[in-house]
Amino acid sequence: MFTGLVEAPGRVRHIHKADSVVNLAIECPEIAPELAIGQSVAVSGVCLSVTALRGAVFEVEMMPETLNKTRFVSLRAGERVNLERAMKLGDRLDGHIVQGHIDGVATLTELSGVATKVARFSIDSAAGRFIVSKGSVAVDGVSLTVIDVFEGGEFSNFSVGLIPETLKNCTLGQIKVGERVNVETDIIGRYVERMLAARNKDIKSADSLTIDKLRNLGF
């Protein structure tokens, strides 16, 4: 589990695909020496397990499912990625609860402002329905507060604010219109929808109950 507060950016050194496994080697002198095999690291929002360590470089593995459901399907060697180690139990939760499970990939459609910027993204409405105004969202692993949500058609649009500190310390400081990002919505919203769907199903079942059905059930 993570908080969406990026510890340091890293750089992808190589990507190797072999059968059903994709291996990433990432260079990051700030955190690699402190990692251990098997630990979890959020790589631009994607929770991955450390499989090898070599000084300032660590390696992680991905399944094809992870590759295809994230922006990593087009990841290239040399690209920068946001990195965060798993949170410690008892630490302050300064961002929000982030699992590292990506809900969808969004595209940056607008970027305005100078010191503080407002970024607007477009995302498939299936994932976008969980994004709410003034709620939390993780964009490439960065915990951000949603400014506005714009519904409509096949895609939803949402905007977030990027303060100078955020722009300086993560890859969003270099993002350009047209680029894609990994998005994880707030897990609380997903659980609420699941519970409401189950409740509505029970209500519909109760509404369809008749005398004949009760007799058939032995009442």
Buried (B, 14 or more C-beta within 10 A) or exposed (E): BBBBBBBBBBBBBEBEEEEEEBBBBBBBEEBBEEBEEEBBBBBBBBBBEBBEBEEBBBBBBBEEEBBEBBBBEEBEEEBBBBBBBBBEEEEEBEBBBBBBBBBBBBBBBEBEEEEEBBBBBBBBBEBBBBBBEEBBBBBBBBBBEBBEBEEEEEBBBBBBBBEEEBBEBBBBBEBEEEBBBBBBBBBEBBEEEEEEEEEEEEEEEEEEEEEEEEEEEEE
